[in-house]
Amino acid sequence: MINKITKNALAIIFFYSLFFSIVSCGNKQSSNENEINQTINETIKDAVPDYTVGEGLYTKHCSGCHQNNGEGISGAFPSLKGEAVELNSIVNGIEGSVMIAYKGKLSDDDIAEIANFINHSWGNNFSEVSTDDVKAMK
Ligand code: HEC
């Protein structure tokens, strides 16, 4: 015979376990949500390229001659707008001009960052330059 106290105890245990399973299920869901949000954020970060590092380097090393708008100064410094960047000129310089070689001055990564900034600025929309592309120019 199950007496009243045992019945009540079973009822309490039942509701407690129901309560905790709902709570833990809720937690699982929110940690899944966090994982999904993190994956979404990482995917967005990978999908939207960021040229701010290249922009900073360009401003520091190049804009004095080629100008912030990339248009240069007619008759003195060529415009970098409208055609894919000449990586060779940046890496090895242009002999007999003030356009020096940057291979000893900047890292391959930095040169690639600058080239990508140029290739994606002022209306330019040219292909991505990799660090290996820079190495191959040497
Ligand atoms: C002291 C001024 C000066 C600085 C600083 C300078 N350049 Fe130049 N750059 C020139 C000149 C002048 C030429 C053209 C040389 C020639 O053709 O005789 C040139 C040419 C180029 C070219 C070839 C473009 C073409 O159509 O001929 C590229 C690309 C270029 N520069 C990129 C850069 C980048 C990137 C930087 C910074 C890392 C930089 N330059 C810094 C003066 C400069």
Backbone and ligand atoms as CSV (ligand in chain L), in Angstrom:
chain,resi,resn,atom,element,x,y,z
A,1,MET,N,N,0.830,-1.205,0.000
A,1,MET,CA,C,0.000,0.000,0.000
A,1,MET,C,C,0.874,1.269,0.000
A,2,ILE,N,N,0.615,2.174,-0.909
A,2,ILE,CA,C,1.364,3.450,-0.921
A,2,ILE,C,C,0.611,4.449,-0.058
A,3,ASN,N,N,1.270,4.882,1.001
A,3,ASN,CA,C,0.544,5.832,1.860
A,3,ASN,C,C,0.661,7.257,1.304
A,4,LYS,N,N,-0.037,8.156,1.942
A,4,LYS,CA,C,-0.121,9.544,1.465
A,4,LYS,C,C,1.237,10.233,1.392
A,5,ILE,N,N,2.082,9.977,2.445
A,5,ILE,CA,C,3.387,10.645,2.504
A,5,ILE,C,C,4.242,10.212,1.317
A,6,THR,N,N,4.252,8.917,1.025
A,6,THR,CA,C,5.038,8.428,-0.110
A,6,THR,C,C,4.525,9.046,-1.409
A,7,LYS,N,N,3.185,9.132,-1.526
A,7,LYS,CA,C,2.586,9.728,-2.722
A,7,LYS,C,C,3.059,11.181,-2.899
A,8,ASN,N,N,2.986,11.927,-1.772
A,8,ASN,CA,C,3.418,13.327,-1.830
A,8,ASN,C,C,4.894,13.429,-2.183
A,9,ALA,N,N,5.701,12.556,-1.574
A,9,ALA,CA,C,7.141,12.581,-1.842
A,9,ALA,C,C,7.388,12.305,-3.324
A,10,LEU,N,N,6.676,11.324,-3.861
A,10,LEU,CA,C,6.855,11.008,-5.292
A,10,LEU,C,C,6.430,12.190,-6.165
A,11,ALA,N,N,5.331,12.826,-5.768
A,11,ALA,CA,C,4.852,13.980,-6.533
A,11,ALA,C,C,5.894,15.096,-6.516
A,12,ILE,N,N,6.466,15.333,-5.332
A,12,ILE,CA,C,7.484,16.400,-5.212
A,12,ILE,C,C,8.701,16.068,-6.081
A,13,ILE,N,N,9.157,14.822,-5.988
A,13,ILE,CA,C,10.322,14.410,-6.797
A,13,ILE,C,C,10.007,14.575,-8.282
A,14,PHE,N,N,8.809,14.192,-8.675
A,14,PHE,CA,C,8.414,14.289,-10.074
A,14,PHE,C,C,8.461,15.744,-10.551
A,15,PHE,N,N,7.839,16.657,-9.745
A,15,PHE,CA,C,7.809,18.057,-10.184
A,15,PHE,C,C,9.184,18.710,-10.164
A,16,TYR,N,N,9.993,18.300,-9.162
A,16,TYR,CA,C,11.355,18.831,-9.123
A,16,TYR,C,C,12.128,18.425,-10.372
A,17,SER,N,N,12.039,17.144,-10.719
A,17,SER,CA,C,12.824,16.687,-11.878
A,17,SER,C,C,12.303,17.327,-13.157
A,18,LEU,N,N,10.969,17.544,-13.219
A,18,LEU,CA,C,10.391,18.220,-14.376
A,18,LEU,C,C,10.935,19.647,-14.465
A,19,PHE,N,N,10.927,20.330,-13.307
A,19,PHE,CA,C,11.403,21.712,-13.246
A,19,PHE,C,C,12.860,21.801,-13.703
A,20,PHE,N,N,13.718,20.917,-13.144
A,20,PHE,CA,C,15.147,20.998,-13.489
A,20,PHE,C,C,15.418,20.609,-14.936
A,21,SER,N,N,14.607,19.684,-15.449
A,21,SER,CA,C,14.859,19.322,-16.851
A,21,SER,C,C,14.470,20.481,-17.759
A,22,ILE,N,N,13.432,21.244,-17.367
A,22,ILE,CA,C,13.055,22.409,-18.189
A,22,ILE,C,C,14.151,23.469,-18.108
A,23,VAL,N,N,14.637,23.711,-16.865
A,23,VAL,CA,C,15.675,24.731,-16.681
A,23,VAL,C,C,16.928,24.360,-17.467
A,24,SER,N,N,17.368,23.081,-17.349
A,24,SER,CA,C,18.615,22.720,-18.026
A,24,SER,C,C,18.420,22.726,-19.545
A,25,CYS,N,N,17.204,22.408,-19.971
A,25,CYS,CA,C,16.922,22.457,-21.405
A,25,CYS,C,C,17.034,23.897,-21.895
A,26,GLY,N,N,16.508,24.833,-21.101
A,26,GLY,CA,C,16.589,26.250,-21.448
A,26,GLY,C,C,18.036,26.697,-21.558
A,27,ASN,N,N,18.869,26.235,-20.623
A,27,ASN,CA,C,20.281,26.616,-20.651
A,27,ASN,C,C,20.963,26.090,-21.903
A,28,LYS,N,N,20.627,24.845,-22.221
A,28,LYS,CA,C,21.231,24.245,-23.399
A,28,LYS,C,C,20.894,25.067,-24.630
A,29,GLN,N,N,19.617,25.485,-24.689
A,29,GLN,CA,C,19.181,26.253,-25.842
A,29,GLN,C,C,19.967,27.557,-25.943
A,30,SER,N,N,20.155,28.247,-24.780
A,30,SER,CA,C,20.825,29.536,-24.881
A,30,SER,C,C,22.301,29.347,-25.206
A,31,SER,N,N,22.914,28.230,-24.749
A,31,SER,CA,C,24.317,28.059,-25.119
A,31,SER,C,C,24.422,27.697,-26.606
A,32,ASN,N,N,23.394,26.987,-27.116
A,32,ASN,CA,C,23.362,26.745,-28.562
A,32,ASN,C,C,23.230,28.056,-29.324
A,33,GLU,N,N,22.364,28.930,-28.783
A,33,GLU,CA,C,22.175,30.233,-29.430
A,33,GLU,C,C,23.487,31.005,-29.464
A,34,ASN,N,N,24.237,30.958,-28.338
A,34,ASN,CA,C,25.527,31.648,-28.304
A,34,ASN,C,C,26.464,31.112,-29.368
A,35,GLU,N,N,26.483,29.776,-29.480
A,35,GLU,CA,C,27.365,29.162,-30.490
A,35,GLU,C,C,26.971,29.603,-31.888
A,36,ILE,N,N,25.654,29.628,-32.123
A,36,ILE,CA,C,25.178,30.024,-33.458
A,36,ILE,C,C,25.555,31.481,-33.732
A,37,ASN,N,N,25.342,32.348,-32.709
A,37,ASN,CA,C,25.691,33.762,-32.892
A,37,ASN,C,C,27.174,33.930,-33.184
A,38,GLN,N,N,28.000,33.150,-32.443
A,38,GLN,CA,C,29.442,33.251,-32.649
A,38,GLN,C,C,29.815,32.837,-34.075
A,39,THR,N,N,29.194,31.741,-34.533
A,39,THR,CA,C,29.476,31.264,-35.895
A,39,THR,C,C,29.067,32.316,-36.917
A,40,ILE,N,N,27.887,32.930,-36.680
A,40,ILE,CA,C,27.416,33.967,-37.617
A,40,ILE,C,C,28.408,35.129,-37.645
A,41,ASN,N,N,28.831,35.571,-36.433
A,41,ASN,CA,C,29.766,36.705,-36.378
A,41,ASN,C,C,31.072,36.397,-37.095
A,42,GLU,N,N,31.592,35.176,-36.888
A,42,GLU,CA,C,32.846,34.805,-37.544
A,42,GLU,C,C,32.686,34.749,-39.055
A,43,THR,N,N,31.527,34.249,-39.494
A,43,THR,CA,C,31.284,34.156,-40.936
A,43,THR,C,C,31.224,35.554,-41.540
A,44,ILE,N,N,30.539,36.477,-40.836
A,44,ILE,CA,C,30.439,37.847,-41.349
A,44,ILE,C,C,31.825,38.476,-41.414
A,45,LYS,N,N,32.632,38.259,-40.364
A,45,LYS,CA,C,33.977,38.828,-40.320
A,45,LYS,C,C,34.814,38.342,-41.501
A,46,ASP,N,N,34.693,37.029,-41.817
A,46,ASP,CA,C,35.452,36.472,-42.935
A,46,ASP,C,C,34.937,36.995,-44.270
A,47,ALA,N,N,33.622,37.229,-44.336
A,47,ALA,CA,C,33.023,37.602,-45.612
A,47,ALA,C,C,33.243,39.078,-45.943
A,48,VAL,N,N,33.400,39.926,-44.935
A,48,VAL,CA,C,33.580,41.359,-45.179
A,48,VAL,C,C,35.040,41.713,-44.947
A,49,PRO,N,N,35.812,41.886,-46.026
A,49,PRO,CA,C,37.225,42.158,-45.849
A,49,PRO,C,C,37.456,43.535,-45.211
A,50,ASP,N,N,38.529,43.631,-44.487
A,50,ASP,CA,C,38.806,44.845,-43.730
A,50,ASP,C,C,40.138,45.420,-44.211
A,51,TYR,N,N,40.119,46.644,-44.753
A,51,TYR,CA,C,41.336,47.225,-45.311
A,51,TYR,C,C,41.901,48.345,-44.434
A,52,THR,N,N,41.482,48.384,-43.166
A,52,THR,CA,C,41.915,49.508,-42.329
A,52,THR,C,C,43.415,49.460,-42.018
A,53,VAL,N,N,43.981,48.243,-41.905
A,53,VAL,CA,C,45.429,48.149,-41.653
A,53,VAL,C,C,46.180,48.721,-42.853
A,54,GLY,N,N,45.760,48.297,-44.054
A,54,GLY,CA,C,46.386,48.789,-45.283
A,54,GLY,C,C,46.212,50.300,-45.428
A,55,GLU,N,N,45.062,50.788,-45.027
A,55,GLU,CA,C,44.793,52.230,-45.117
A,55,GLU,C,C,45.772,53.011,-44.238
A,56,GLY,N,N,45.972,52.509,-43.015
A,56,GLY,CA,C,46.901,53.172,-42.083
A,56,GLY,C,C,48.313,53.203,-42.646
A,57,LEU,N,N,48.750,52.083,-43.219
A,57,LEU,CA,C,50.100,51.987,-43.779
A,57,LEU,C,C,50.238,52.888,-45.007
A,58,TYR,N,N,49.175,52.927,-45.831
A,58,TYR,CA,C,49.191,53.781,-47.029
A,58,TYR,C,C,49.329,55.248,-46.619
A,59,THR,N,N,48.536,55.630,-45.609
A,59,THR,CA,C,48.571,57.024,-45.155
A,59,THR,C,C,49.971,57.388,-44.665
A,60,LYS,N,N,50.609,56.451,-43.991
A,60,LYS,CA,C,51.927,56.722,-43.411
A,60,LYS,C,C,53.022,56.752,-44.483
A,61,HIS,N,N,52.983,55.786,-45.429
A,61,HIS,CA,C,54.130,55.592,-46.322
A,61,HIS,C,C,53.922,56.103,-47.739
A,62,CYS,N,N,52.698,56.262,-48.185
A,62,CYS,CA,C,52.470,56.506,-49.617
A,62,CYS,C,C,51.712,57.796,-49.925
A,63,SER,N,N,50.840,58.203,-49.010
A,63,SER,CA,C,49.908,59.281,-49.373
A,63,SER,C,C,50.608,60.620,-49.549
A,64,GLY,N,N,51.819,60.754,-48.981
A,64,GLY,CA,C,52.582,61.999,-49.158
A,64,GLY,C,C,52.752,62.308,-50.638
A,65,CYS,N,N,52.975,61.289,-51.447
A,65,CYS,CA,C,53.136,61.495,-52.891
A,65,CYS,C,C,51.846,61.171,-53.664
A,66,HIS,N,N,51.289,60.005,-53.398
A,66,HIS,CA,C,50.121,59.573,-54.200
A,66,HIS,C,C,48.803,60.162,-53.685
A,67,GLN,N,N,48.852,60.880,-52.587
A,67,GLN,CA,C,47.700,61.600,-52.009
A,67,GLN,C,C,46.663,60.642,-51.385
A,68,ASN,N,N,45.918,61.226,-50.437
A,68,ASN,CA,C,44.897,60.422,-49.736
A,68,ASN,C,C,43.810,59.914,-50.673
A,69,ASN,N,N,43.541,60.678,-51.736
A,69,ASN,CA,C,42.490,60.239,-52.664
A,69,ASN,C,C,43.050,59.336,-53.763
A,70,GLY,N,N,44.334,58.988,-53.684
A,70,GLY,CA,C,44.929,58.055,-54.634
A,70,GLY,C,C,45.185,58.655,-56.009
A,71,GLU,N,N,44.864,59.946,-56.174
A,71,GLU,CA,C,44.971,60.541,-57.516
A,71,GLU,C,C,46.360,61.070,-57.837
A,72,GLY,N,N,47.260,61.059,-56.840
A,72,GLY,CA,C,48.602,61.566,-57.072
A,72,GLY,C,C,48.601,63.044,-57.412
A,73,ILE,N,N,49.699,63.493,-58.051
A,73,ILE,CA,C,49.765,64.877,-58.505
A,73,ILE,C,C,50.236,64.835,-59.948
A,74,SER,N,N,49.389,65.351,-60.801
A,74,SER,CA,C,49.632,65.251,-62.238
A,74,SER,C,C,51.032,65.767,-62.587
A,75,GLY,N,N,51.768,64.949,-63.354
A,75,GLY,CA,C,53.106,65.343,-63.802
A,75,GLY,C,C,54.196,64.978,-62.803
A,76,ALA,N,N,53.808,64.579,-61.575
A,76,ALA,CA,C,54.827,64.244,-60.572
A,76,ALA,C,C,54.620,62.845,-60.004
A,77,PHE,N,N,53.437,62.618,-59.472
A,77,PHE,CA,C,53.164,61.321,-58.830
A,77,PHE,C,C,51.934,60.699,-59.477
A,78,PRO,N,N,52.097,59.478,-60.038
A,78,PRO,CA,C,50.974,58.884,-60.780
A,78,PRO,C,C,49.777,58.552,-59.889
A,79,SER,N,N,48.610,58.599,-60.506
A,79,SER,CA,C,47.370,58.185,-59.842
A,79,SER,C,C,47.365,56.672,-59.699
A,80,LEU,N,N,46.824,56.201,-58.589
A,80,LEU,CA,C,46.717,54.750,-58.375
A,80,LEU,C,C,45.278,54.280,-58.584
A,81,LYS,N,N,44.479,55.176,-59.137
A,81,LYS,CA,C,43.076,54.846,-59.391
A,81,LYS,C,C,42.919,54.258,-60.776
A,82,GLY,N,N,41.967,53.315,-60.910
A,82,GLY,CA,C,41.545,52.894,-62.248
A,82,GLY,C,C,42.269,51.694,-62.832
A,83,GLU,N,N,43.388,51.269,-62.201
A,83,GLU,CA,C,43.996,50.030,-62.686
A,83,GLU,C,C,44.554,49.237,-61.506
A,84,ALA,N,N,44.626,47.908,-61.691
A,84,ALA,CA,C,45.127,47.049,-60.611
A,84,ALA,C,C,46.534,47.503,-60.235
A,85,VAL,N,N,46.812,47.484,-58.948
A,85,VAL,CA,C,48.076,48.012,-58.451
A,85,VAL,C,C,49.265,47.247,-59.050
A,86,GLU,N,N,50.333,48.013,-59.395
A,86,GLU,CA,C,51.556,47.375,-59.910
A,86,GLU,C,C,52.401,46.954,-58.717
A,87,LEU,N,N,52.190,45.718,-58.308
A,87,LEU,CA,C,52.886,45.198,-57.134
A,87,LEU,C,C,54.397,45.287,-57.290
A,88,ASN,N,N,54.861,44.993,-58.498
A,88,ASN,CA,C,56.294,45.017,-58.773
A,88,ASN,C,C,56.914,46.374,-58.434
A,89,SER,N,N,56.186,47.465,-58.747
A,89,SER,CA,C,56.712,48.807,-58.480
A,89,SER,C,C,56.870,49.047,-56.982
A,90,ILE,N,N,55.924,48.515,-56.208
A,90,ILE,CA,C,56.006,48.719,-54.755
A,90,ILE,C,C,57.156,47.875,-54.172
A,91,VAL,N,N,57.229,46.635,-54.600
A,91,VAL,CA,C,58.235,45.718,-54.035
A,91,VAL,C,C,59.648,46.142,-54.449
A,92,ASN,N,N,59.847,46.407,-55.749
A,92,ASN,CA,C,61.206,46.632,-56.260
A,92,ASN,C,C,61.510,48.088,-56.598
A,93,GLY,N,N,60.520,48.958,-56.445
A,93,GLY,CA,C,60.724,50.366,-56.767
A,93,GLY,C,C,60.785,50.599,-58.267
A,94,ILE,N,N,60.933,51.873,-58.660
A,94,ILE,CA,C,61.060,52.201,-60.084
A,94,ILE,C,C,62.378,52.953,-60.250
A,95,GLU,N,N,63.292,52.324,-60.963
A,95,GLU,CA,C,64.637,52.885,-61.088
A,95,GLU,C,C,64.617,54.289,-61.662
A,96,GLY,N,N,65.474,55.096,-61.134
A,96,GLY,CA,C,65.615,56.444,-61.667
A,96,GLY,C,C,64.485,57.357,-61.236
A,97,SER,N,N,63.688,56.931,-60.247
A,97,SER,CA,C,62.614,57.808,-59.748
A,97,SER,C,C,62.637,57.819,-58.227
A,98,VAL,N,N,61.807,58.648,-57.666
A,98,VAL,CA,C,61.736,58.711,-56.195
A,98,VAL,C,C,60.882,57.579,-55.629
A,99,MET,N,N,60.326,56.740,-56.516
A,99,MET,CA,C,59.544,55.585,-56.069
A,99,MET,C,C,60.521,54.491,-55.645
A,100,ILE,N,N,60.770,54.419,-54.344
A,100,ILE,CA,C,61.776,53.490,-53.831
A,100,ILE,C,C,61.202,52.069,-53.718
A,101,ALA,N,N,62.097,51.084,-53.538
A,101,ALA,CA,C,61.673,49.698,-53.291
A,101,ALA,C,C,61.264,49.591,-51.823
A,102,TYR,N,N,60.109,48.976,-51.596
A,102,TYR,CA,C,59.632,48.832,-50.208
A,102,TYR,C,C,59.934,47.454,-49.632
A,103,LYS,N,N,60.614,46.591,-50.417
A,103,LYS,CA,C,60.816,45.222,-49.920
A,103,LYS,C,C,61.693,45.153,-48.677
A,104,GLY,N,N,62.620,46.081,-48.541
A,104,GLY,CA,C,63.474,46.060,-47.339
A,104,GLY,C,C,62.905,46.911,-46.219
A,105,LYS,N,N,61.887,47.718,-46.557
A,105,LYS,CA,C,61.374,48.683,-45.571
A,105,LYS,C,C,60.118,48.188,-44.872
A,106,LEU,N,N,59.289,47.457,-45.621
A,106,LEU,CA,C,58.026,46.954,-45.053
A,106,LEU,C,C,57.998,45.437,-45.169
A,107,SER,N,N,57.270,44.791,-44.281
A,107,SER,CA,C,57.141,43.324,-44.347
A,107,SER,C,C,56.269,42.936,-45.540
A,108,ASP,N,N,56.390,41.678,-45.975
A,108,ASP,CA,C,55.566,41.181,-47.085
A,108,ASP,C,C,54.082,41.344,-46.753
A,109,ASP,N,N,53.742,41.069,-45.488
A,109,ASP,CA,C,52.346,41.213,-45.047
A,109,ASP,C,C,51.876,42.653,-45.211
A,110,ASP,N,N,52.709,43.598,-44.779
A,110,ASP,CA,C,52.325,45.012,-44.857
A,110,ASP,C,C,52.157,45.460,-46.300
A,111,ILE,N,N,53.070,44.997,-47.182
A,111,ILE,CA,C,52.955,45.369,-48.600
A,111,ILE,C,C,51.650,44.812,-49.179
A,112,ALA,N,N,51.314,43.571,-48.803
A,112,ALA,CA,C,50.048,42.980,-49.287
A,112,ALA,C,C,48.853,43.780,-48.758
A,113,GLU,N,N,48.915,44.202,-47.491
A,113,GLU,CA,C,47.815,45.001,-46.904
A,113,GLU,C,C,47.635,46.298,-47.695
A,114,ILE,N,N,48.752,46.983,-48.003
A,114,ILE,CA,C,48.677,48.252,-48.748
A,114,ILE,C,C,48.112,48.005,-50.150
A,115,ALA,N,N,48.631,46.951,-50.818
A,115,ALA,CA,C,48.180,46.649,-52.185
A,115,ALA,C,C,46.680,46.366,-52.190
A,116,ASN,N,N,46.207,45.645,-51.174
A,116,ASN,CA,C,44.774,45.336,-51.110
A,116,ASN,C,C,43.946,46.573,-50.815
A,117,PHE,N,N,44.482,47.463,-49.984
A,117,PHE,CA,C,43.773,48.730,-49.733
A,117,PHE,C,C,43.635,49.510,-51.045
A,118,ILE,N,N,44.734,49.601,-51.795
A,118,ILE,CA,C,44.706,50.338,-53.069
A,118,ILE,C,C,43.735,49.668,-54.052
A,119,ASN,N,N,43.794,48.341,-54.136
A,119,ASN,CA,C,42.941,47.602,-55.084
A,119,ASN,C,C,41.454,47.689,-54.739
A,120,HIS,N,N,41.136,48.150,-53.528
A,120,HIS,CA,C,39.726,48.222,-53.119
A,120,HIS,C,C,39.330,49.609,-52.627
A,121,SER,N,N,40.014,50.635,-53.134
A,121,SER,CA,C,39.684,51.992,-52.707
A,121,SER,C,C,39.422,52.903,-53.898
A,122,TRP,N,N,38.791,54.022,-53.634
A,122,TRP,CA,C,38.552,55.077,-54.635
A,122,TRP,C,C,37.843,54.524,-55.879
A,123,GLY,N,N,36.981,53.538,-55.687
A,123,GLY,CA,C,36.269,52.949,-56.822
A,123,GLY,C,C,37.011,51.772,-57.447
A,124,ASN,N,N,38.270,51.549,-57.020
A,124,ASN,CA,C,38.995,50.372,-57.528
A,124,ASN,C,C,38.315,49.102,-57.037
A,125,ASN,N,N,38.262,48.096,-57.891
A,125,ASN,CA,C,37.716,46.803,-57.462
A,125,ASN,C,C,38.495,45.710,-58.183
A,126,PHE,N,N,39.730,45.480,-57.695
A,126,PHE,CA,C,40.606,44.504,-58.342
A,126,PHE,C,C,40.900,43.356,-57.386
A,127,SER,N,N,41.617,42.371,-57.915
A,127,SER,CA,C,41.732,41.117,-57.161
A,127,SER,C,C,42.582,41.273,-55.895
A,128,GLU,N,N,42.398,40.309,-55.020
A,128,GLU,CA,C,43.075,40.276,-53.725
A,128,GLU,C,C,44.551,39.910,-53.950
A,129,VAL,N,N,45.445,40.567,-53.221
A,129,VAL,CA,C,46.880,40.277,-53.300
A,129,VAL,C,C,47.274,39.513,-52.040
A,130,SER,N,N,48.035,38.433,-52.204
A,130,SER,CA,C,48.439,37.649,-51.030
A,130,SER,C,C,49.899,37.932,-50.686
A,131,THR,N,N,50.275,37.535,-49.484
A,131,THR,CA,C,51.673,37.684,-49.065
A,131,THR,C,C,52.580,36.897,-50.018
A,132,ASP,N,N,52.100,35.745,-50.501
A,132,ASP,CA,C,52.884,34.944,-51.456
A,132,ASP,C,C,53.097,35.695,-52.774
A,133,ASP,N,N,52.079,36.463,-53.195
A,133,ASP,CA,C,52.241,37.276,-54.418
A,133,ASP,C,C,53.394,38.266,-54.232
A,134,VAL,N,N,53.479,38.840,-53.029
A,134,VAL,CA,C,54.545,39.810,-52.745
A,134,VAL,C,C,55.897,39.095,-52.791
A,135,LYS,N,N,55.988,37.944,-52.124
A,135,LYS,CA,C,57.245,37.157,-52.109
A,135,LYS,C,C,57.688,36.832,-53.525
A,136,ALA,N,N,56.708,36.487,-54.390
A,136,ALA,CA,C,57.028,36.062,-55.752
A,136,ALA,C,C,57.633,37.192,-56.577
A,137,MET,N,N,57.430,38.458,-56.157
A,137,MET,CA,C,57.946,39.617,-56.911
A,137,MET,C,C,59.426,39.863,-56.659
A,138,LYS,N,N,59.942,39.256,-55.586
A,138,LYS,CA,C,61.329,39.579,-55.193
A,138,LYS,C,C,62.361,38.916,-56.104
L,1,HEC,C1,C,58.420,60.163,-52.612
L,1,HEC,C2,C,57.193,60.000,-53.336
L,1,HEC,C3,C,56.579,58.633,-53.407
L,1,HEC,C4,C,56.217,57.831,-52.356
L,1,HEC,C5,C,56.386,58.099,-50.865
L,1,HEC,C6,C,55.616,56.654,-52.927
L,1,HEC,N1,N,55.598,56.746,-54.280
L,1,HEC,FE1,FE,54.801,55.384,-55.546
L,1,HEC,N2,N,55.527,56.481,-57.137
L,1,HEC,C7,C,56.150,57.687,-57.053
L,1,HEC,C8,C,56.527,58.104,-58.389
L,1,HEC,C9,C,57.241,59.405,-58.764
L,1,HEC,C10,C,56.119,57.085,-59.257
L,1,HEC,C11,C,56.312,57.039,-60.768
L,1,HEC,C12,C,57.711,56.658,-61.081
L,1,HEC,C13,C,57.995,56.551,-62.582
L,1,HEC,O1,O,57.173,55.932,-63.272
L,1,HEC,O2,O,59.018,57.065,-63.003
L,1,HEC,C14,C,55.474,56.079,-58.430
L,1,HEC,C15,C,54.899,54.939,-58.945
L,1,HEC,C16,C,54.155,54.056,-58.192
L,1,HEC,C17,C,53.424,52.947,-58.738
L,1,HEC,C18,C,53.307,52.579,-60.183
L,1,HEC,C19,C,52.090,53.277,-60.710
L,1,HEC,C20,C,52.145,53.604,-62.159
L,1,HEC,O3,O,51.060,53.701,-62.745
L,1,HEC,O4,O,53.241,53.804,-62.661
L,1,HEC,C21,C,52.802,52.336,-57.702
L,1,HEC,C22,C,51.856,51.132,-57.750
L,1,HEC,C23,C,53.161,53.059,-56.500
L,1,HEC,N3,N,53.998,54.086,-56.835
L,1,HEC,C24,C,52.729,52.718,-55.238
L,1,HEC,C25,C,53.237,53.299,-54.095
L,1,HEC,C26,C,52.968,52.804,-52.780
L,1,HEC,C27,C,52.069,51.636,-52.437
L,1,HEC,C28,C,53.672,53.599,-51.914
L,1,HEC,C29,C,53.773,53.449,-50.404
L,1,HEC,C30,C,54.230,52.152,-49.911
L,1,HEC,C31,C,54.349,54.600,-52.714
L,1,HEC,N4,N,54.068,54.380,-54.028
L,1,HEC,C32,C,55.113,55.603,-52.191
L,1,HEC,C33,C,56.383,58.405,-55.906
L,1,HEC,C34,C,56.189,57.933,-54.622
